Amino acid sequence: MTETVANTKSLQDVLDASGNVVDHLRNSQIGAYIYPVVAPEFSNWRSEQRAWRDSAVLFDQSHHMDNLILRGPDAIKLISDTAINSVAKFPVNKAKQYVPTTPAGHVIGDGILFRQEEEEYVYVGRAPVTNWMLFQAQRGDYKNLEIVEDRRSPSRPMGKPVHREYYRFQIQGPRAWEIIEKLHGGSLEQLGFFNMSWMNIDGTQVRTLRHGMSGAPGLEIWGPYADYDRIREAILAAGAEFGMLPVGSRAYPSNTLESGWIPSPLPAIYTGDGMMAEYRAWLGADSYEANNAVAGSFVSDNIEDYYLNPWELGYGNFVKFDHDFIGREALEKIDPAAQRKKVTLAWDPEDIKRIQSSLYDTEGTPFKYFDLPLANYGSSNYDAVVDADGNVVGVSMFTGYSANEKRALSLATINPDVPEGAELKVIWGEPDGGTRKTTVEPHVQTEVSATVSPVPFSAVARESYQGGWRTGYKG
């Protein structure tokens, strides 16, 4: 049995009881990764997807990410000690994508760091990075550091009230700036990417981050959670004449298929001595890492085959050796040109039709269900990508459908010598009828033809984005 047993207290206890970490994670009973609280759809996911390309949308990011508030003179020291990024230039009212690695140079996760005040930073992202920062803060010499934990909302609140430190919205789309200036009551400067400022909404000053998730100028805004309803209603009222739609939790995560961010690599923390052994003993048996569900056709007995370095995820431009940080020595030994590269895979429409039509085969076993608009069925997704000879040349990690492109797409990391335009195969479905995950039904595997394509896939995004994991931005 790979499920957590009753007397386990730490991640290490869970791993010791499971016998095999890969089997444990591949058969996790946690279920699908849930974007909580926000309604699945407000209109329908197809219209909501099209709105971020054609008009404007309101993304509600208030519930699915942790906020970790760091205050005090040692906050920047903790960040510098753990980030591959340089903090030599990190002024107030600036944000950075934050990427920590293990001593072996493998990625733990990523998120966004906001420098809100001279000695106040807020990390926003998934639990693996939150946990790593908390562990390092306790382990290291950071006496002048105060931390406030604001964990993501429960996946299934079951009717209980939910409270956060902040509401967090994004106003995005080609008509976003018209809505923003209407709300503000006048013109508003379009600052550079990831710069922060303020604007007015319904008589209240709210903080802003210049963003562009949908390929056009937009803002992320946040403030006290008590203002959530009032600010949301004001935005939607202002946006109505511009065709703005609120985006539900069903369509929201699929936007990354067009923009090119891989959100859920496996945190590379299941092996290693010293610091890593301490960390596994520190992490609880109820942690994200202890219950993370690994899904897909790529299977290896060695958990380290699921680990990724910054270059493989498109974060190579963030690696700066102007400071000492955990993982620096290992990363200095890596040849960036020899690493796998992030790409978009455009799946063959006829193969997708074949997968979908198998649901109606009354005599045979269907292929693995391809859910729309997001087909992922684990927290960390790894489908094998093979060449014409059947050699594994990469892994496909985030899969779904774009109504804007009318294509099934996935984000993958593949060998550096595979050119754009090459045709590869994605193995869809798990071997031997599937694992015991709650999201897996009996099915058979199949091969899907996929064309190696740019990242971001959206031409609008490629021409408009300025984020490092998209275009090589060096800020």
Solvent accessible surface area in square Angstrom, and as a share of the most:
residue,aa,sasa,rsa
1,M,183,0.82
2,T,14,0.08
3,E,51,0.23
4,T,54,0.32
5,V,67,0.38
6,A,115,0.89
7,N,127,0.65
8,T,17,0.10
9,K,171,0.72
10,S,13,0.08
11,L,0,0.00
12,Q,51,0.23
13,D,53,0.28
14,V,2,0.01
15,L,18,0.09
16,D,100,0.52
17,A,49,0.38
18,S,17,0.11
19,G,70,0.67
20,N,52,0.27
21,V,27,0.16
22,V,4,0.02
23,D,68,0.35
24,H,5,0.02
25,L,1,0.00
26,R,12,0.04
27,N,15,0.08
28,S,7,0.05
29,Q,80,0.35
30,I,92,0.47
31,G,8,0.08
32,A,44,0.34
33,Y,46,0.18
34,I,44,0.22
35,Y,33,0.12
36,P,3,0.02
37,V,69,0.40
38,V,22,0.13
39,A,40,0.31
40,P,86,0.54
41,E,56,0.25
42,F,85,0.35
43,S,57,0.37
44,N,43,0.22
45,W,12,0.04
46,R,93,0.34
47,S,38,0.24
48,E,0,0.00
49,Q,0,0.00
50,R,96,0.35
51,A,7,0.05
52,W,5,0.02
53,R,58,0.21
54,D,96,0.50
55,S,19,0.12
56,A,0,0.00
57,V,0,0.00
58,L,2,0.01
59,F,0,0.00
60,D,14,0.07
61,Q,9,0.04
62,S,3,0.02
63,H,3,0.01
64,H,15,0.07
65,M,30,0.13
66,D,2,0.01
67,N,6,0.03
68,L,0,0.00
69,I,2,0.01
70,L,0,0.00
71,R,80,0.29
72,G,15,0.15
73,P,73,0.46
74,D,23,0.12
75,A,0,0.00
76,I,50,0.25
77,K,89,0.38
78,L,0,0.00
79,I,1,0.01
80,S,20,0.13
81,D,42,0.22
82,T,1,0.00
83,A,1,0.00
84,I,0,0.00
85,N,12,0.06
86,S,21,0.14
87,V,27,0.15
88,A,87,0.67
89,K,171,0.72
90,F,9,0.04
91,P,76,0.48
92,V,54,0.31
93,N,52,0.27
94,K,33,0.14
95,A,2,0.01
96,K,26,0.11
97,Q,10,0.04
98,Y,2,0.01
99,V,0,0.00
100,P,0,0.00
101,T,0,0.00
102,T,3,0.02
103,P,57,0.36
104,A,60,0.47
105,G,1,0.01
106,H,48,0.22
107,V,2,0.01
108,I,2,0.01
109,G,8,0.08
110,D,11,0.06
111,G,5,0.05
112,I,36,0.18
113,L,2,0.01
114,F,2,0.01
115,R,34,0.12
116,Q,9,0.04
117,E,88,0.40
118,E,113,0.51
119,E,82,0.37
120,E,25,0.11
121,Y,2,0.01
122,V,0,0.00
123,Y,0,0.00
124,V,6,0.03
125,G,4,0.04
126,R,30,0.11
127,A,15,0.12
128,P,9,0.05
129,V,1,0.01
130,T,1,0.00
131,N,9,0.04
132,W,0,0.00
133,M,0,0.00
134,L,14,0.07
135,F,9,0.04
136,Q,9,0.04
137,A,15,0.11
138,Q,125,0.56
139,R,109,0.40
140,G,36,0.34
141,D,92,0.47
142,Y,28,0.11
143,K,171,0.72
144,N,89,0.46
145,L,34,0.17
146,E,95,0.43
147,I,50,0.25
148,V,42,0.24
149,E,93,0.42
150,D,15,0.08
151,R,93,0.34
152,R,50,0.18
153,S,2,0.01
154,P,75,0.47
155,S,45,0.29
156,R,139,0.51
157,P,32,0.20
158,M,157,0.70
159,G,82,0.79
160,K,147,0.62
161,P,135,0.85
162,V,35,0.20
163,H,135,0.60
164,R,3,0.01
165,E,77,0.34
166,Y,33,0.12
167,Y,1,0.00
168,R,5,0.02
169,F,0,0.00
170,Q,1,0.00
171,I,0,0.00
172,Q,0,0.00
173,G,0,0.00
174,P,71,0.45
175,R,90,0.33
176,A,0,0.00
177,W,27,0.09
178,E,75,0.34
179,I,0,0.00
180,I,0,0.00
181,E,49,0.22
182,K,98,0.42
183,L,25,0.13
184,H,44,0.20
185,G,71,0.68
186,G,34,0.32
187,S,99,0.64
188,L,34,0.17
189,E,131,0.59
190,Q,91,0.40
191,L,53,0.26
192,G,41,0.39
193,F,16,0.07
194,F,13,0.05
195,N,44,0.22
196,M,7,0.03
197,S,39,0.25
198,W,102,0.36
199,M,1,0.00
200,N,60,0.31
201,I,0,0.00
202,D,78,0.41
203,G,85,0.82
204,T,34,0.20
205,Q,116,0.52
206,V,4,0.02
207,R,25,0.09
208,T,4,0.03
209,L,1,0.00
210,R,35,0.13
211,H,13,0.06
212,G,5,0.05
213,M,26,0.12
214,S,14,0.09
215,G,5,0.05
216,A,17,0.13
217,P,48,0.30
218,G,0,0.00
219,L,7,0.04
220,E,9,0.04
221,I,0,0.00
222,W,2,0.01
223,G,8,0.08
224,P,84,0.53
225,Y,37,0.14
226,A,96,0.75
227,D,31,0.16
228,Y,37,0.14
229,D,92,0.48
230,R,90,0.33
231,I,0,0.00
232,R,46,0.17
233,E,110,0.49
234,A,22,0.17
235,I,0,0.00
236,L,40,0.20
237,A,73,0.56
238,A,9,0.07
239,G,0,0.00
240,A,72,0.55
241,E,117,0.53
242,F,26,0.11
243,G,39,0.38
244,M,13,0.06
245,L,50,0.25
246,P,24,0.15
247,V,3,0.02
248,G,0,0.00
249,S,18,0.12
250,R,95,0.35
251,A,0,0.00
252,Y,23,0.09
253,P,9,0.06
254,S,2,0.01
255,N,10,0.05
256,T,6,0.04
257,L,0,0.00
258,E,9,0.04
259,S,4,0.02
260,G,1,0.01
261,W,66,0.23
262,I,3,0.01
263,P,10,0.07
264,S,6,0.04
265,P,12,0.07
266,L,2,0.01
267,P,1,0.01
268,A,3,0.02
269,I,0,0.00
270,Y,9,0.04
271,T,41,0.24
272,G,37,0.36
273,D,131,0.68
274,G,47,0.45
275,M,35,0.16
276,M,9,0.04
277,A,41,0.32
278,E,81,0.37
279,Y,1,0.00
280,R,20,0.07
281,A,63,0.49
282,W,88,0.31
283,L,4,0.02
284,G,24,0.23
285,A,15,0.12
286,D,127,0.66
287,S,16,0.10
288,Y,47,0.18
289,E,1,0.01
290,A,0,0.00
291,N,37,0.19
292,N,3,0.02
293,A,1,0.01
294,V,2,0.01
295,A,0,0.00
296,G,1,0.01
297,S,12,0.07
298,F,31,0.13
299,V,69,0.40
300,S,20,0.13
301,D,127,0.66
302,N,75,0.38
303,I,8,0.04
304,E,78,0.35
305,D,79,0.41
306,Y,2,0.01
307,Y,16,0.06
308,L,10,0.05
309,N,12,0.06
310,P,0,0.00
311,W,41,0.14
312,E,25,0.11
313,L,2,0.01
314,G,22,0.22
315,Y,4,0.02
316,G,16,0.15
317,N,56,0.29
318,F,19,0.08
319,V,16,0.09
320,K,72,0.31
321,F,80,0.33
322,D,89,0.46
323,H,25,0.11
324,D,112,0.58
325,F,15,0.06
326,I,29,0.15
327,G,7,0.07
328,R,61,0.22
329,E,123,0.55
330,A,24,0.19
331,L,1,0.01
332,E,86,0.38
333,K,158,0.67
334,I,43,0.22
335,D,81,0.42
336,P,69,0.43
337,A,83,0.64
338,A,64,0.50
339,Q,36,0.16
340,R,66,0.24
341,K,67,0.28
342,K,19,0.08
343,V,10,0.06
344,T,0,0.00
345,L,0,0.00
346,A,5,0.04
347,W,0,0.00
348,D,45,0.24
349,P,62,0.39
350,E,108,0.48
351,D,22,0.12
352,I,25,0.13
353,K,121,0.51
354,R,87,0.32
355,I,3,0.02
356,Q,44,0.19
357,S,65,0.42
358,S,14,0.09
359,L,77,0.38
360,Y,173,0.66
361,D,75,0.39
362,T,135,0.79
363,E,166,0.75
364,G,38,0.37
365,T,71,0.42
366,P,36,0.22
367,F,37,0.16
368,K,6,0.02
369,Y,93,0.36
370,F,2,0.01
371,D,56,0.29
372,L,56,0.28
373,P,1,0.01
374,L,33,0.16
375,A,2,0.02
376,N,30,0.16
377,Y,14,0.05
378,G,5,0.04
379,S,8,0.05
380,S,0,0.00
381,N,10,0.05
382,Y,2,0.01
383,D,5,0.03
384,A,9,0.07
385,V,0,0.00
386,V,11,0.06
387,D,36,0.19
388,A,105,0.82
389,D,122,0.63
390,G,49,0.47
391,N,82,0.42
392,V,69,0.40
393,V,11,0.07
394,G,0,0.00
395,V,6,0.03
396,S,0,0.00
397,M,2,0.01
398,F,5,0.02
399,T,4,0.02
400,G,0,0.00
401,Y,54,0.20
402,S,1,0.01
403,A,2,0.02
404,N,32,0.16
405,E,45,0.20
406,K,145,0.61
407,R,70,0.25
408,A,7,0.05
409,L,0,0.00
410,S,0,0.00
411,L,1,0.00
412,A,0,0.00
413,T,0,0.00
414,I,0,0.00
415,N,43,0.22
416,P,56,0.35
417,D,118,0.61
418,V,16,0.09
419,P,85,0.53
420,E,118,0.53
421,G,53,0.51
422,A,25,0.19
423,E,115,0.51
424,L,8,0.04
425,K,62,0.26
426,V,0,0.00
427,I,28,0.14
428,W,3,0.01
429,G,0,0.00
430,E,1,0.00
431,P,44,0.28
432,D,149,0.77
433,G,33,0.32
434,G,23,0.22
435,T,29,0.17
436,R,124,0.45
437,K,6,0.03
438,T,87,0.50
439,T,37,0.22
440,V,23,0.13
441,E,59,0.26
442,P,104,0.65
443,H,3,0.01
444,V,66,0.38
445,Q,67,0.30
446,T,16,0.09
447,E,91,0.41
448,V,0,0.00
449,S,16,0.10
450,A,1,0.01
451,T,52,0.30
452,V,3,0.02
453,S,11,0.07
454,P,41,0.26
455,V,33,0.19
456,P,2,0.01
457,F,36,0.15
458,S,3,0.02
459,A,48,0.37
460,V,64,0.37
461,A,3,0.03
462,R,94,0.34
463,E,148,0.66
464,S,52,0.33
465,Y,15,0.06
466,Q,93,0.41
467,G,1,0.01
468,G,6,0.06
469,W,27,0.10
470,R,15,0.06
471,T,67,0.39
472,G,22,0.21
473,Y,65,0.25
474,K,150,0.64
475,G,52,0.50
